[in-house]
Amino acid sequence: MVDLRELSCRLNVSQGGNADLDRLVADFFAQPCLDYSESTEQCRALVRRVLPDWRLHLGFGVSGVLPYAALSLGDRHYEAEAATVPLAILRSLMQAVSPPEAPGQTEPPPA
């Protein structure tokens, strides 16, 4: 089973399509292994399956260079920039499915 933290870290350093990353995404979400890191349509479909009621918005950041993806539902909003649109979608998706941190907590509590 893929760890949420591991997948998030891999997504945050990725700069483009990667078959290993696609396998991690598929395993994490228990979905077929597709070209998620290279396909905007596959990522959009993944969001619809995982977060069916959420709204996905795509655009470009303030620099006008990097694409961003924003996921929102009610007062919850997650946004991420990346080198490609698929990676931006995947990064925002991981934020949306991550449990909220306790105030001031950046590391998991000790076991």
Backbone as JSON Lines, residues from 0, in Angstrom:
{"i":0,"aa":"M","n":[0.85,-1.19,0.0],"ca":[0.0,0.0,0.0],"c":[0.89,1.24,0.0]}
{"i":1,"aa":"V","n":[0.49,2.21,-0.74],"ca":[1.25,3.44,-0.87],"c":[0.86,4.4,0.25]}
{"i":2,"aa":"D","n":[1.85,5.0,0.83],"ca":[1.68,5.97,1.9],"c":[1.34,7.34,1.31]}
{"i":3,"aa":"L","n":[0.38,8.03,1.93],"ca":[-0.03,9.36,1.47],"c":[1.16,10.32,1.43]}
{"i":4,"aa":"R","n":[1.96,10.28,2.45],"ca":[3.1,11.19,2.53],"c":[4.11,10.91,1.42]}
{"i":5,"aa":"E","n":[4.39,9.63,1.18],"ca":[5.34,9.25,0.12],"c":[4.85,9.72,-1.24]}
{"i":6,"aa":"L","n":[3.57,9.48,-1.52],"ca":[3.02,9.89,-2.81],"c":[3.04,11.41,-2.95]}
{"i":7,"aa":"S","n":[2.67,12.12,-1.91],"ca":[2.7,13.59,-1.96],"c":[4.11,14.1,-2.22]}
{"i":8,"aa":"C","n":[5.09,13.52,-1.56],"ca":[6.49,13.93,-1.77],"c":[6.93,13.66,-3.2]}
{"i":9,"aa":"R","n":[6.58,12.5,-3.72],"ca":[6.95,12.17,-5.1],"c":[6.3,13.13,-6.09]}
{"i":10,"aa":"L","n":[5.04,13.48,-5.85],"ca":[4.35,14.43,-6.73],"c":[4.99,15.81,-6.65]}
{"i":11,"aa":"N","n":[5.4,16.21,-5.47],"ca":[5.96,17.54,-5.3],"c":[7.31,17.72,-5.98]}
{"i":12,"aa":"V","n":[8.04,16.66,-6.21],"ca":[9.34,16.78,-6.89],"c":[9.27,16.42,-8.37]}
{"i":13,"aa":"S","n":[8.17,15.84,-8.79],"ca":[8.05,15.42,-10.19],"c":[7.91,16.63,-11.11]}
{"i":14,"aa":"Q","n":[8.53,16.51,-12.27],"ca":[8.46,17.6,-13.26],"c":[7.76,17.19,-14.55]}
{"i":15,"aa":"G","n":[7.32,15.93,-14.62],"ca":[6.66,15.47,-15.84],"c":[6.19,14.04,-15.68]}
{"i":16,"aa":"G","n":[5.8,13.45,-16.8],"ca":[5.27,12.1,-16.81],"c":[6.25,11.09,-16.25]}
{"i":17,"aa":"N","n":[5.7,10.12,-15.49],"ca":[6.55,9.13,-14.84],"c":[5.72,7.88,-14.58]}
{"i":18,"aa":"A","n":[6.11,6.77,-15.19],"ca":[5.35,5.52,-15.05],"c":[5.31,5.03,-13.61]}
{"i":19,"aa":"D","n":[6.42,5.18,-12.87],"ca":[6.43,4.77,-11.47],"c":[5.44,5.59,-10.65]}
{"i":20,"aa":"L","n":[5.39,6.87,-10.91],"ca":[4.44,7.74,-10.23],"c":[3.0,7.34,-10.56]}
{"i":21,"aa":"D","n":[2.75,7.01,-11.83],"ca":[1.42,6.57,-12.23],"c":[0.99,5.32,-11.46]}
{"i":22,"aa":"R","n":[1.92,4.39,-11.25],"ca":[1.62,3.18,-10.48],"c":[1.29,3.51,-9.02]}
{"i":23,"aa":"L","n":[2.05,4.45,-8.45],"ca":[1.78,4.86,-7.07],"c":[0.39,5.49,-6.95]}
{"i":24,"aa":"V","n":[0.04,6.35,-7.9],"ca":[-1.29,6.99,-7.89],"c":[-2.37,5.92,-8.0]}
{"i":25,"aa":"A","n":[-2.2,5.01,-8.93],"ca":[-3.19,3.94,-9.13],"c":[-3.34,3.1,-7.86]}
{"i":26,"aa":"D","n":[-2.23,2.73,-7.25],"ca":[-2.28,1.93,-6.03],"c":[-2.94,2.69,-4.89]}
{"i":27,"aa":"F","n":[-2.58,3.96,-4.72],"ca":[-3.12,4.75,-3.61],"c":[-4.64,4.87,-3.7]}
{"i":28,"aa":"F","n":[-5.14,5.13,-4.91],"ca":[-6.57,5.34,-5.08],"c":[-7.31,4.07,-5.5]}
{"i":29,"aa":"A","n":[-6.6,2.92,-5.55],"ca":[-7.2,1.64,-5.96],"c":[-7.91,1.78,-7.31]}
{"i":30,"aa":"Q","n":[-7.17,2.34,-8.27],"ca":[-7.69,2.58,-9.61],"c":[-6.8,1.86,-10.62]}
{"i":31,"aa":"P","n":[-7.27,1.72,-11.85],"ca":[-6.41,1.13,-12.89],"c":[-5.17,1.99,-13.11]}
{"i":32,"aa":"C","n":[-4.08,1.36,-13.48],"ca":[-2.85,2.11,-13.74],"c":[-2.93,2.73,-15.13]}
{"i":33,"aa":"L","n":[-3.07,4.03,-15.16],"ca":[-3.16,4.8,-16.4],"c":[-2.08,5.88,-16.38]}
{"i":34,"aa":"D","n":[-1.98,6.64,-17.45],"ca":[-0.96,7.69,-17.56],"c":[-1.41,8.97,-16.86]}
{"i":35,"aa":"Y","n":[-1.63,8.89,-15.56],"ca":[-2.12,10.05,-14.82],"c":[-1.16,11.23,-14.89]}
{"i":36,"aa":"S","n":[0.12,10.98,-14.78],"ca":[1.09,12.08,-14.74],"c":[1.28,12.76,-16.09]}
{"i":37,"aa":"E","n":[0.68,12.2,-17.14],"ca":[0.81,12.79,-18.47],"c":[-0.52,13.2,-19.09]}
{"i":38,"aa":"S","n":[-1.63,12.81,-18.48],"ca":[-2.93,13.01,-19.11],"c":[-3.87,13.86,-18.25]}
{"i":39,"aa":"T","n":[-4.2,15.02,-18.75],"ca":[-5.17,15.87,-18.07],"c":[-6.51,15.17,-17.97]}
{"i":40,"aa":"E","n":[-6.93,14.5,-19.04],"ca":[-8.23,13.82,-19.02],"c":[-8.27,12.69,-18.01]}
{"i":41,"aa":"Q","n":[-7.19,11.91,-17.9],"ca":[-7.15,10.83,-16.9],"c":[-7.22,11.41,-15.49]}
{"i":42,"aa":"C","n":[-6.54,12.53,-15.26],"ca":[-6.57,13.17,-13.94],"c":[-7.95,13.72,-13.62]}
{"i":43,"aa":"R","n":[-8.58,14.33,-14.6],"ca":[-9.94,14.86,-14.39],"c":[-10.9,13.72,-14.05]}
{"i":44,"aa":"A","n":[-10.76,12.61,-14.75],"ca":[-11.61,11.44,-14.49],"c":[-11.34,10.88,-13.09]}
{"i":45,"aa":"L","n":[-10.08,10.87,-12.68],"ca":[-9.73,10.41,-11.34],"c":[-10.38,11.29,-10.27]}
{"i":46,"aa":"V","n":[-10.33,12.58,-10.46],"ca":[-10.96,13.51,-9.51],"c":[-12.46,13.23,-9.44]}
{"i":47,"aa":"R","n":[-13.1,13.02,-10.59],"ca":[-14.55,12.75,-10.59],"c":[-14.86,11.46,-9.83]}
{"i":48,"aa":"R","n":[-13.99,10.46,-9.91],"ca":[-14.22,9.21,-9.19],"c":[-13.95,9.35,-7.69]}
{"i":49,"aa":"V","n":[-12.87,10.04,-7.34],"ca":[-12.45,10.13,-5.94],"c":[-13.23,11.19,-5.18]}
{"i":50,"aa":"L","n":[-13.47,12.33,-5.81],"ca":[-14.17,13.45,-5.17],"c":[-15.32,13.91,-6.08]}
{"i":51,"aa":"P","n":[-16.36,13.1,-6.2],"ca":[-17.39,13.37,-7.22],"c":[-18.12,14.7,-7.08]}
{"i":52,"aa":"D","n":[-18.24,15.23,-5.89],"ca":[-19.01,16.46,-5.71],"c":[-18.15,17.72,-5.75]}
{"i":53,"aa":"W","n":[-16.85,17.55,-5.89],"ca":[-15.94,18.69,-5.85],"c":[-15.85,19.38,-7.2]}
{"i":54,"aa":"R","n":[-15.49,20.65,-7.17],"ca":[-15.32,21.45,-8.39],"c":[-13.83,21.57,-8.67]}
{"i":55,"aa":"L","n":[-13.44,21.27,-9.91],"ca":[-12.05,21.4,-10.35],"c":[-11.93,22.6,-11.27]}
{"i":56,"aa":"H","n":[-11.01,23.48,-10.96],"ca":[-10.73,24.65,-11.79],"c":[-9.27,24.61,-12.2]}
{"i":57,"aa":"L","n":[-9.01,24.85,-13.47],"ca":[-7.64,24.88,-14.0],"c":[-7.34,26.27,-14.52]}
{"i":58,"aa":"G","n":[-6.09,26.69,-14.37],"ca":[-5.68,28.0,-14.87],"c":[-4.18,28.13,-14.8]}
{"i":59,"aa":"F","n":[-3.72,29.37,-14.86],"ca":[-2.3,29.66,-14.75],"c":[-2.07,30.57,-13.57]}
{"i":60,"aa":"G","n":[-0.96,30.34,-12.85],"ca":[-0.62,31.13,-11.68],"c":[-0.33,32.57,-12.05]}
{"i":61,"aa":"V","n":[-0.03,33.38,-11.05],"ca":[0.19,34.8,-11.26],"c":[1.35,35.07,-12.2]}
{"i":62,"aa":"S","n":[2.3,34.16,-12.28],"ca":[3.43,34.34,-13.2],"c":[2.98,34.17,-14.65]}
{"i":63,"aa":"G","n":[1.86,33.48,-14.85],"ca":[1.38,33.21,-16.2],"c":[2.13,32.07,-16.86]}
{"i":64,"aa":"V","n":[3.04,31.44,-16.12],"ca":[3.86,30.37,-16.7],"c":[3.41,28.99,-16.23]}
{"i":65,"aa":"L","n":[3.26,28.83,-14.93],"ca":[2.92,27.52,-14.38],"c":[1.41,27.32,-14.28]}
{"i":66,"aa":"P","n":[0.93,26.16,-14.71],"ca":[-0.49,25.87,-14.53],"c":[-0.8,25.57,-13.07]}
{"i":67,"aa":"Y","n":[-2.05,25.81,-12.7],"ca":[-2.49,25.44,-11.36],"c":[-3.82,24.7,-11.47]}
{"i":68,"aa":"A","n":[-4.1,23.94,-10.44],"ca":[-5.38,23.26,-10.31],"c":[-5.93,23.62,-8.94]}
{"i":69,"aa":"A","n":[-7.22,23.88,-8.89],"ca":[-7.88,24.18,-7.62],"c":[-9.08,23.25,-7.48]}
{"i":70,"aa":"L","n":[-9.19,22.64,-6.31],"ca":[-10.33,21.8,-5.97],"c":[-11.08,22.46,-4.83]}
{"i":71,"aa":"S","n":[-12.4,22.53,-4.96],"ca":[-13.17,23.16,-3.89],"c":[-14.51,22.48,-3.7]}
{"i":72,"aa":"L","n":[-14.94,22.52,-2.47],"ca":[-16.26,22.02,-2.07],"c":[-16.64,22.82,-0.84]}
{"i":73,"aa":"G","n":[-17.68,23.63,-0.96],"ca":[-18.09,24.48,0.16],"c":[-16.96,25.41,0.55]}
{"i":74,"aa":"D","n":[-16.59,25.39,1.83],"ca":[-15.53,26.28,2.29],"c":[-14.14,25.64,2.2]}
{"i":75,"aa":"R","n":[-14.07,24.43,1.7],"ca":[-12.76,23.76,1.53],"c":[-12.21,24.08,0.15]}
{"i":76,"aa":"H","n":[-10.94,24.48,0.11],"ca":[-10.3,24.88,-1.15],"c":[-8.83,24.48,-1.1]}
{"i":77,"aa":"Y","n":[-8.39,23.79,-2.14],"ca":[-6.99,23.36,-2.24],"c":[-6.48,23.73,-3.62]}
{"i":78,"aa":"E","n":[-5.29,24.28,-3.65],"ca":[-4.72,24.77,-4.9],"c":[-3.25,24.36,-4.99]}
{"i":79,"aa":"A","n":[-2.82,24.0,-6.2],"ca":[-1.43,23.61,-6.39],"c":[-0.97,24.01,-7.79]}
{"i":80,"aa":"E","n":[0.27,24.47,-7.86],"ca":[0.93,24.73,-9.14],"c":[1.88,23.59,-9.43]}
{"i":81,"aa":"A","n":[2.19,23.38,-10.7],"ca":[3.15,22.35,-11.09],"c":[3.65,22.67,-12.5]}
{"i":82,"aa":"A","n":[4.62,21.9,-12.94],"ca":[5.19,22.09,-14.27],"c":[4.19,21.73,-15.37]}
{"i":83,"aa":"T","n":[3.24,20.83,-15.05],"ca":[2.24,20.41,-16.04],"c":[0.85,20.42,-15.4]}
{"i":84,"aa":"V","n":[-0.17,20.48,-16.23],"ca":[-1.55,20.46,-15.72],"c":[-1.84,19.15,-14.98]}
{"i":85,"aa":"P","n":[-1.49,17.98,-15.53],"ca":[-1.78,16.75,-14.78],"c":[-1.14,16.74,-13.39]}
{"i":86,"aa":"L","n":[0.09,17.17,-13.28],"ca":[0.75,17.2,-11.97],"c":[0.07,18.18,-11.03]}
{"i":87,"aa":"A","n":[-0.38,19.31,-11.54],"ca":[-1.09,20.28,-10.7],"c":[-2.39,19.66,-10.17]}
{"i":88,"aa":"I","n":[-3.11,18.94,-11.03],"ca":[-4.34,18.28,-10.6],"c":[-4.03,17.25,-9.51]}
{"i":89,"aa":"L","n":[-3.02,16.42,-9.76],"ca":[-2.67,15.39,-8.78],"c":[-2.23,15.99,-7.45]}
{"i":90,"aa":"R","n":[-1.47,17.07,-7.49],"ca":[-1.03,17.71,-6.25],"c":[-2.21,18.26,-5.47]}
{"i":91,"aa":"S","n":[-3.14,18.91,-6.15],"ca":[-4.3,19.46,-5.43],"c":[-5.2,18.33,-4.93]}
{"i":92,"aa":"L","n":[-5.29,17.25,-5.68],"ca":[-6.07,16.09,-5.23],"c":[-5.49,15.51,-3.94]}
{"i":93,"aa":"M","n":[-4.18,15.4,-3.88],"ca":[-3.55,14.87,-2.67],"c":[-3.79,15.78,-1.47]}
{"i":94,"aa":"Q","n":[-3.78,17.09,-1.7],"ca":[-4.1,18.02,-0.61],"c":[-5.53,17.78,-0.11]}
{"i":95,"aa":"A","n":[-6.44,17.6,-1.06],"ca":[-7.85,17.47,-0.7],"c":[-8.14,16.17,0.07]}
{"i":96,"aa":"V","n":[-7.41,15.11,-0.21],"ca":[-7.66,13.84,0.48],"c":[-6.81,13.68,1.73]}
{"i":97,"aa":"S","n":[-5.9,14.61,1.97],"ca":[-5.05,14.54,3.16],"c":[-5.84,14.98,4.39]}
{"i":98,"aa":"P","n":[-5.65,14.29,5.5],"ca":[-6.34,14.74,6.72],"c":[-5.8,16.09,7.15]}
{"i":99,"aa":"P","n":[-6.64,16.95,7.7],"ca":[-6.16,18.26,8.15],"c":[-5.18,18.11,9.29]}
{"i":100,"aa":"E","n":[-4.18,18.96,9.29],"ca":[-3.2,18.96,10.37],"c":[-3.75,19.73,11.56]}
{"i":101,"aa":"A","n":[-3.31,19.32,12.73],"ca":[-3.66,20.07,13.93],"c":[-2.95,21.42,13.86]}
{"i":102,"aa":"P","n":[-3.52,22.48,14.46],"ca":[-2.86,23.79,14.41],"c":[-1.4,23.71,14.9]}
{"i":103,"aa":"G","n":[-0.52,24.23,14.08],"ca":[0.89,24.26,14.42],"c":[1.62,22.94,14.19]}
{"i":104,"aa":"Q","n":[0.91,21.91,13.75],"ca":[1.54,20.61,13.54],"c":[1.97,20.45,12.1]}
{"i":105,"aa":"T","n":[3.24,20.15,11.89],"ca":[3.73,19.91,10.54],"c":[4.25,18.49,10.38]}
{"i":106,"aa":"E","n":[4.52,17.83,11.47],"ca":[4.98,16.44,11.45],"c":[3.96,15.57,12.17]}
{"i":107,"aa":"P","n":[3.85,14.31,11.77],"ca":[2.93,13.45,12.51],"c":[3.37,13.28,13.95]}
{"i":108,"aa":"P","n":[2.43,13.07,14.86],"ca":[2.81,12.89,16.26],"c":[3.65,11.63,16.41]}
{"i":109,"aa":"P","n":[4.54,11.59,17.39],"ca":[5.36,10.39,17.59],"c":[4.5,9.19,17.95]}
{"i":110,"aa":"A","n":[4.94,8.02,17.53],"ca":[4.17,6.8,17.79],"c":[4.35,6.32,19.21]}
